[in-house]
Amino acid sequence: MTNKVQLYNTLTRKIEAFVPFNPNQVKIYTCGPTVYSRAHIGNLAAYIYWDLLVRVLEANDYQVKRILNLTDVGHLSSDGDEGEDKLEKGARKTGKSVWGVAEEYIETFQKDFRKLNLKEPAIWARATDYIKQDEELVERLREQEVTYETHDGIYFDTSKFPHYADFARLDLAGLQAGKRVDFSSEKRNPSDFAVWKFIQPGEKHDMRWHFLGHDGYPGWHLECSSIIHAELGETIDIHTGGIDHIPVHHSNEIAQSEVAFEKHLAKYWLHCNHLTIDGEKISKSLGNVYAVSDLEERGFSPMDFKMWVLQGHYQSERNFSFRDLEAARKRRLNWRNLIAKCYQGECNESNNGADFATVLETVNHNLNSAEAIVAIEDAEHKDLIFWRKVDQLFGLNLLEDAADIDYDARKMIADFNTERAKKNYQKSDQLREQLAERNLRIIEQDGKQYWQYIK
């Protein structure tokens, strides 16, 4: 049995053995949120998957350095460089400044991130902190003569990068024939993209920097290349994102980075699939946009949602429903009550880690958390050492939310048994209610008495 990590690489379209450039430090970049509104559960599912990636690598004794960016400028409402900047749009809706909108939603995103017990990145990289690096990158691209200027910005000429279509398997001829919606007559190719946008006369745009004789701001795609180069170097081990990033955002990142630095941007590319809700796309117009706080208001823990996400595979399209979330809540509660049994002397003793080794081997195969959960439930030896390792792997706060009971609770249970033996049912019922207020109940099972968590 080995614990060799294998990952599906979008670059090659196959599962490959993971071999980092430097075994002492794995470098990962995660495409983060555009902070113009609150992240919904579909957004957050992706960060749960990439948290699993970090935890799996660490369980295999790798040291991980991960950067997660926060897009606070430059992401237009269309990925094709059209429309309004999303931060400006958010500011217009709320009446706040763009800086205020960014601060508010960075704070709420990080709060939800921590509620889900996700491992903190080494750096939270805000796009506006890398404007100097953006300008330097644009200058490098201009020197390579792969850009051209239009009235509204500096564009990357994708025809100058022969491998542009390779990553996403794009049909550039078909794209040329069909054009794109709102295809600009100044763009040489439909796939060309802005690396720097100029602010037009009369255009409201509070975030602006004077560069190349104009007030402007960086294109959305530029920030990732700048941040990666500044914080992780020219080539990283793993780049993560959603499948929607493949045809535009990540293809553009690859083009500008590899032309500028003449090296591959990343060795492995991982992409997670979409989340739907009751079979529908997540949309404000459908009223199915749920935040973590919405789940909490319905009585669910963020850890219940995390359990639901981990019950599926990151490459599968997932359909969320509250019925399935309730099933995940019950599974996590059952695990916590198995831990409670350990405190009561009812755990099977460890088999020298063999059961957890099976769990780790399973999840090592392309982050297969769904199969690993089955392996956890099938394991015969589940003592506190086993559960502690499971908790480190999945970050479900199992031991924190299944702590041993204190002296007062133990006394209540003893008093309950005394009063029940005396057939003083009124008093024993009162004690049962007091235990319930502590989220505890007493059950009889196989002729023995146990305490359990209620929720």
C-alpha positions, -999 to +999 in steps of 0.1 A: +000+000+000+014+034-010+003+070-003+012+084-037-009+113-047-025+113-082-043+142-097-063+148-128-044+174-149-065+196-172-034+203-191-030+167-202-066+155-197-055+125-176-047+115-141-010+117-133+013+109-104+020+142-085+057+150-086+064+186-073+094+206-085+107+208-050+096+181-026+102+204+004+076+230-008+046+226-030+035+259-046-002+264-052-022+293-066-060+294-061-082+317-081-101+336-054-134+356-054-143+389-070-153+407-039-183+427-052-209+406-033-212+379-007-199+344-018-227+319-021-225+282-014-216+274-050-186+296-048-176+283-014-178+246-025-147+252-047-126+264-017-137+233+003-123+212-025-090+231-026-088+230+011-090+192+007-061+194-018-039+212+007-048+188+035-042+157+014-007+170+004+001+177+040-011+143+051+015+130+026+042+151+044+044+179+018+049+215+030+025+237+011+027+274+002-006+286-013-016+320-025-053+329-028-061+361-047-089+386-040-101+404-071-109+439-060-105+456-094-105+448-131-131+420-134-157+432-158-193+419-159-184+401-191-153+378-193-148+391-228-136+425-216-170+442-220-194+457-195-190+474-161-163+466-136-180+443-110-167+464-080-181+495-096-214+478-102-215+466-066-207+501-054-235+516-075-260+491-061-251+497-025-242+534-026-208+527-010-174+534-024-157+507-044-130+505-016-158+501+010-175+473-011-142+455-014-134+457+023-169+445+033-169+415+011-133+405+018-143+405+054-174+384+049-156+360+026-128+355+051-154+351+079-172+323+059-138+308+050-130+304+087-165+292+096-158+263+072-125+256+089-105+261+057-067+264+059-055+299+056-034+307+025+001+319+030-009+352+015-043+368+008-033+386-023-054+416-031-052+426-068-048+463-059-016+455-041+001+444-073-005+473-097+033+480-100+038+443-110+009+446-134+024+476-152+058+458-154+042+428-169+023+449-195+057+465-204+073+430-209+045+420-232+048+452-252+085+446-255+077+411-269+055+428-295+025+406-287+001+435-277-016+463-296-034+494-285-071+503-291-091+533-279-101+514-248-069+496-238-039+474-245-048+440-259-029+407-261-028+394-297-035+357-293-024+350-328+012+357-316+010+328-291+006+297-313-004+274-285-033+296-273-060+271-282-043+241-267-052+243-231-090+247-236-090+227-269-106+258-285-118+259-321-103+293-330-114+290-366-150+285-355-147+313-330-135+336-358-163+326-381-190+331-354-173+361-337-183+368-302-212+387-288-203+424-289-171+416-307-151+449-310-141+460-345-108+471-331-098+436-318-078+416-343-091+383-331-122+373-311-099+356-285-077+387-279-080+400-244-073+432-225-042+433-203-049+470-194-081+490-198-082+528-204-109+548-186-131+565-212-142+602-210-173+603-187-168+568-174-171+565-136-143+543-123-129+552-089-100+528-090-076+542-115-039+544-121-021+566-146-001+544-170+009+547-207-005+582-209-040+573-197-059+567-165-068+530-164-068+497-145-055+462-151-074+435-170-088+408-148-065+381-162-034+401-156-035+400-118-031+363-115+000+362-136+015+392-117+007+377-083+020+342-091+053+357-105+057+380-075+049+355-047+056+320-061+081+324-090+078+318-127+065+282-126+043+267-099+032+232-091-006+235-090-030+261-103-067+256-092-100+271-103-134+263-117-142+247-150-156+280-162-120+295-160-107+270-186-117+286-219-110+323-211-094+332-178-068+304-176-061+303-213-053+340-211-032+336-180-011+309-197-007+330-228+005+362-211+027+344-185+045+321-209+052+348-234+064+372-207+086+347-188+093+320-214+084+293-189+053+271-183+030+288-157+020+256-139+027+219-140-007+207-128-041+224-134-071+213-113-106+224-120-138+218-100-173+215-115-204+236-109-230+234-081-267+236-089-296+239-065-326+217-069-315+211-105-313+249-113-284+272-120-276+294-089-293+327-097-306+357-078-336+358-102-345+323-091-341+331-054-318+302-048-286+321-038-277+308-003-249+321+018-234+302+048-255+325+071-287+313+053-278+277+062-271+286+098-305+303+100-321+270+090-303+252+118-273+238+099-237+241+109-211+252+082-195+219+089-227+201+078-223+219+044-187+210+043-196+173+049-221+175+021-195+189-003-169+162+006-195+135+000-191+142-037-161+145-061-147+178-072-150+170-109-187+161-107-215+185-111-233+186-078-269+193-071-276+208-037-309+203-018-318+208+018-328+171+020-293+160+011-278+186+035-299+171+063-285+136+054-250+151+056-258+166+089-269+133+103-238+116+090-216+141+107-237+138+139-233+100+138-195+104+135-195+127+165-215+102+185-190+074+175-163+097+190-185+101+221-185+063+224-147+064+225-149+086+256-172+059+271-147+031+265-165+017+234-139+022+206-122-006+188-085-002+195-061+010+167-048-015+142-015+004+139-031+029+115-040+004+087-076+016+085-066+053+082-039+043+056-067+029+035-087+061+038-056+082+028-048+059-001-084+064-013-084+101-012-049+103-026-064+091-059-075+123-074-090+137-041-117+111-040-133+122-008-166+104-016-149+070-016-127+080+014-159+086+034-171+051+025-137+038+037-141+057+070-175+041+076-162+007+067-132+009+090-133-016+118-109+002+141-121+037+149-104+050+180-096+086+189-063+084+170-082+074+139-107+102+143-081+128+149-064+118+116-097+119+098-104+154+113-070+166+101-077+153+066-112+167+062-112+196+087-148+188+099-142+199+135-153+165+147-133+164+179-139+200+187-177+195+183-176+161+201-157+169+232-159+147+263-186+159+287-177+177+319-182+169+356-216+187+358-230+167+329-217+134+344-233+143+377-266+150+359-265+116+343-257+099+376-286+118+393-309+109+364-301+072+369-307+075+406-340+093+403-352+068+376-343+039+398-364+054+426-392+058+400-391+096+406-400+102+370-408+139+374-373+146+386-356+123+361-375+141+333-363+174+346-327+161+345-333+148+310-345+183+299-314+199+315-292+175+296-310+183+263-303+220+270-266+209+269-272+192+236-270+157+253-293+128+255-292+093+271-298+062+251-300+025+259-282+003+233-273-035+235-281-034+272-258-005+279-264+032+286-246+059+266-247+097+263-250+112+228-251+145+211-286+155+199-274+178+171 
